[in-house]
Amino acid sequence: MEIVQTKYSVEKNLEDAGCTKDFIKHYMSLQGSGREQLNILEDYRDELVTQMHDVQRKLDCLDYLLFYKRKQIGGI
């Protein structure tokens, strides 16, 4: 069974994933080149994972400071 996606649904999904208009335009221009589309989607996913890890590291730093401050002022 083949999954059919309309141009609109693909563009909307890319937009919802945070892709820029230039990225979407480039992706859509590669219609018929499944391997290239797959490669740029995987690259973008890798970028998002890296961003997520960067944010997690920042949260960890803040959590440490919050823990330290709460302990310092008596467990508030």
C-alpha positions in Angstrom: 0.0 0.0 0.0 1.4 3.3 -1.0 1.1 6.4 1.2 0.0 9.4 -0.8 0.9 12.9 0.4 -0.3 16.0 -1.1 2.2 18.9 -1.8 0.3 20.9 0.8 0.6 18.2 3.5 4.3 17.8 2.9 4.9 21.6 3.0 2.7 21.9 6.1 4.6 19.1 7.9 8.0 20.6 7.1 6.7 24.0 8.3 5.4 22.5 11.5 8.9 20.8 12.0 10.4 24.3 11.9 11.9 24.2 8.5 12.6 27.6 6.8 10.8 28.6 3.6 14.1 28.2 1.7 14.5 24.6 3.1 11.0 23.7 2.1 11.5 25.2 -1.4 14.8 23.2 -1.8 13.1 20.0 -0.5 10.2 20.4 -2.9 12.5 21.1 -5.8 14.0 17.6 -5.2 10.7 15.8 -6.0 11.5 12.5 -7.6 14.9 12.3 -5.9 14.0 10.4 -2.8 17.5 9.7 -1.6 18.4 13.5 -1.7 15.2 14.3 0.1 15.9 11.7 2.7 19.5 13.0 3.2 18.4 16.6 3.8 15.6 15.4 6.2 18.1 13.3 8.2 20.6 16.3 8.3 17.9 18.6 9.6 16.8 16.0 12.2 20.5 15.8 13.3 20.5 19.6 13.7 17.4 19.5 15.8 18.8 16.7 18.1 22.0 18.8 18.5 19.9 21.8 19.5 17.9 19.7 21.9 21.0 18.5 23.6 22.3 22.1 23.8 19.1 23.2 25.5 19.2 20.2 27.8 22.8 21.1 28.9 21.6 24.6 29.6 18.7 23.3 31.7 21.0 21.1 33.6 23.2 24.1 34.5 20.2 26.1 35.6 18.8 23.1 37.6 22.2 22.8 39.4 22.1 26.5 40.3 18.5 26.3 41.4 19.4 23.3 43.6 22.4 25.1 45.1 20.4 28.3 45.8 17.5 26.5 47.3 19.8 24.5 49.6 21.7 27.7 50.5 18.6 29.6 51.6 17.0 26.7 53.5 15.2 24.5 51.1 12.6 26.9 49.6 
